[in-house]
């Protein structure tokens, strides 16, 4: 049944409460506690150390949001939505819930000032850029990195299966962090080797991660500032969620550094959300436009349409090589000319 306009309007205004409840559920690991079946508020209270009466009120709130269901016996179980806030399940949103809040919550409180001045809400709220916050706050950095890994795991199969690596020997994961994208592609294509480049902080846990994924013998890590230089010798350069972090000027610097490192005919794959040319109220379009706003508020950057990515690539010395659309992400290919 379609929602009445008044109900839809209420949900929009109620969003701040909903997001805080979901964050609390993730922090207390309530969906994980319910993984084996329904529990009472008292059972969850014993497991979490939270007062049973207050917890019961939260559990009912999560029922109202469609995260949980209350049984006839007064116990609570996960819905399909609730299961997506469990740790380690396919498509889990737990890491994202823990990463976005509370930092982004504070960022968005300054939306009007961002609109009037262009200054990112994160800088207003936290006294520095997102990158400054990650450098000085180990807890935030840990939550941020875990969310990035979780997001990468969702799209590795899409990129590995949808892009042509048959005639490729070396891939370069630019700004690759712990190497989750490169590792997944190497697991799918045993003939490949990878170079993962990032700043020293981004590579802090990379070798350990690659070892756990059993691909460390096929990987090299290189410290690099991608505004200035990236490793040479790659057949394919991968940039996942890199360009959307930057305005056009800085994005062009990154792409130009990749082009200087590339031989003629080398490919570059930009793995990003693609904004539609015209927006509808579909879930896919909502995801894209809300992430575009997140980039504006958090970083002063943007998501882009396919045409906008094509223009950036061509400005940096690439020919447009086509695109691969996906449900949430797309791949935009350039060929060094």
N, C-alpha and C positions, 0 to 999 in steps of 0.2 A: 504494500500500500504506500502511495506517495505521502510524504509528510505534508501536513498543513503548513501554510506559510508562517503562521505564528509559532509552530513547533520548530521549523527551520531557523527562524529568527532567534528563538530562545537558545538553540544549540550553538549558534554563532556567538552569542553573548556569554554563554556558559563555558566557552572553550578553555578559559584560564583555569577553572576548577577541574575540568576533565583532565587536562594535561598534568596538573599537580597530583591528582589521584593515581594516574597511570604511573607517574614517576615513583610515587610512594610504593605502589604495588611491586614495581621492579626492584626498588631498594630492599624491600622486605622479602623479596623472592616469593611472593604469594603464588603466582602462576606455577613456579617450580614445585612448591609444596603441594599443589593440587594435581600434579602430573599423574599420580597413581590413583586418583579418584576423589570423590567429594569429602570435605572435612567440615566440621562445625567451626564456628567462631572461636570456641574454647580450644579446639585442637590447634588452630592457627595461632591463637594467643600463646599457647604453650611453646610452640615452635619459634615464635618471634620475640617473645618477652614483652609484647604490647598488651595493654589492658583490653580484656575481652569485650567490654561494652563499647569502647571507642573503636576497636577493630571491627566489631559487628556493623557499626554505622558506615565504616569505610567499605566493607564488603558489599553492603547494600548499594552504596554509590557505584561500585564497580558493576553490579548487576544492572543498574539503570543505564550504564554506558555500554552494555553489551559485552563486557569483558568476562563476566562470570554469570552463572545461572544459580538461583536458589532452588533447591529441591523441595518437595513436599515435606520432607523431614527437617527442613531448616538448615540443611548443609549446603555447601557451596562447591561448585565445580567450574572448570574452565570452559569457555566457549572456544570456537575456532579462533576467534580474535584473541582471547586470553592466552591460548597456546603460543601465539606469536610473541608473547612477552616472556617466554621461557628461555633459558640460556641453552644454546647449542642446537636448537631446532632449526630446520631449514626455513629461511626467511625471517628469522627472529628480529624483532624490533627492540629488544631489551637494551642493547648497547646504544642505540639511537636515543632512546628515552633518557638514559642516564647521561648521555653526552649533551643533548640540547638544553637540558635543565640542570642547574639554575642559570648558567651563564647567558644563554640566548634569551631566557625569560627577562632578564634585566636589560639586555640589548634592545628588545622590542619595546620596552617602556619609553624609549627615546625615539620612537618612529617619527613623531611630528618634527622633532629637531633635525633628524636625518633628512626629512623631506624639505625642510626649509633651508638647510645649510649644505647638504651633501655629505656631511661628516658621518661616518658609520656609527651606529648606536653603540657598538662594542667599545669604540674608543671613548665615547662619552661616559659609558657606564663603568669602564674598567681602567681608564686612564692610560690606555695604550692599545696597540693593535692586537688582533687575535694571536698573532705569532709571539708577541711579547707575553701574553697571558700564558700561552703554552710553555714558554721558556721558563717562567718563574713559578708555575703551579704544577707540580708533579702529578697531583691527583687529577686535575683537569686534563693534562696531557695524556695520562693513562686512559681516561674515559674516551677522549677524542680518538686516540690511536685504535682502541678496541672497536669503536664505531666504524672507523675507516676500514679495518680488517673485515668486519662483518659485512659492510657494503660491498667490498671487493669480492668476497666469497660468492655473493649472489650473481655477479656478472662474469666471473671467470669462464664459466662454461659457455656463455653466450659469445664471448670474444674468441675463445679457443676454437670453438666449432664454426663460428661464422666468418672468421677471417682466414685468408690463405697464408699458411706458413710452410707450404710444401717445398718451396725453393729457397727457404730462409735458413741461414746458419746461426746468426747472432741477433738477438733482440736486446734492446736497451730500454729499461724501465726508468723513465725520467721522473725524478721526484718519487721514487718507488717505495720509500719507507722501508717497511720490513720485508718487502718483496713478495707480498701475497699474490699480486697479479702475475708476476713473472713465474713464480713457483707453480701456479695453476696451469699456466700455458706450457711450461716445461713438462709437467706431469702428463699433459695430453699429447705432447709432441716430443718423444724421447730423443730426436735427433738435434734438438735445439740447445744452444748455450745462451746464457743471459748475463748482461751487465746491469747492475742496479746502482743508480747514482742518486745521491741526496746529500743534504748537509749532514755534518757529523751527528747531530742530535737525532736526525731521522734514521740513521743507520745503526743506532745504539744496540738494537736487538735483532738486527737483520740476520747475522750469521747463525745465531741460535735458532731463529725461526726457519731458515732455509735448511738447517740440519734436521729439524723435526719433520720437515716436509720431504726429506731424503733427496734434495736436489742441490745441496751445497757444493758438490764436486763439479757441478756444471754452471756455477755462478761466480761472478766476480763483483765485488762491491767497490765503488769509487766515490770518494768525497768530491762533490761538485756543487757550484752555485749555478743553477740553470739559467740565470739571467746573463751569465757571462760565457759559460762553456759547458758542454756535455761530452761524454766520451765519444771518440771517433770509432769507426769500424762497424757500426750497426747496420744490419739489413732492414730492420724495422725498429722505429722508435715509438714507444708506447707512452702516452700521457693520459692517465686516468684522473679525472676530477682535478686537473691542474689548471687548465686555462680559465675555467669558470671562477677561479680564485682571484683573478686579476682584471684590471681595466684593459682597454685595447692597447694602450701604450706598452704596458708591462707584458701583456700576452704576446705582442709582436717581438719583444726582446727574447722571450723564451723560444718562440718558434724560429726566430732567426739564429739563435745559438744552435738549435737542432739542425737547421739547414747547413750551417757552416761545418758541422761535424759529419754531414752526410755526403756520400758519393752520389753522383748522378744516378737516378733510378731507385735510390733507397726510399723506403716508404715511412710515413708517419701516420699513426692511428690516434686520433683524439677520441677518447671514450668519455662521453658527457651526456647529460640530459639535453635533449633538443627541444627548444621551445617551438610550439606550433605557430604557423603563420597567423592563424586565427584561433582564439581560445573558446572552448565550450566548458560546460560544468562537469565534464567527465572526470573520473578519478585520476586518469593519466595526466590530463591537462592541469588539474588542481595541483598535483604533485610538482609539476614543472614550474608553474607560476609561483607557487609558494616557496620553492627553492630559489627561484630568481629573486624574490623579495628577501629571503634569508641572506643571500649574497650581498644585496644592497645594504642591509642593516648591519650585518656582521663584518663585512670586508670592504664595502664600497665597490664591489665587483658585480658580475652579472652572469646569468645563463644566456644562451644565444640560440638563434634559429640556425638551421642548416645553411641558409644563405649567408649569414653573418660569419659562421665558421669558415665557409668557403672563401669569403673575402679576406679573412685573416691569413689563411694559408697562402693564398695567391700573393698577398702583399709581402709575405716572408720568403717567397721564392719557390713555392710548390705549385704543381698542377693539381687540380681537384681530381681525385681518383675514384670518387663514388662514396656511397654511404650505406650503412647497415642499420636500419631502424629496429628498435626493440621496444618492449613494453614500457620501461622506465628510462633506459639508456639507449644511446645510439653510438655508432662508430663512424667517424668522418675520416676519410683517407686522403692523404696528400702524397704526391710523388715528387721527389727532388728533381728539378729541371736544370 
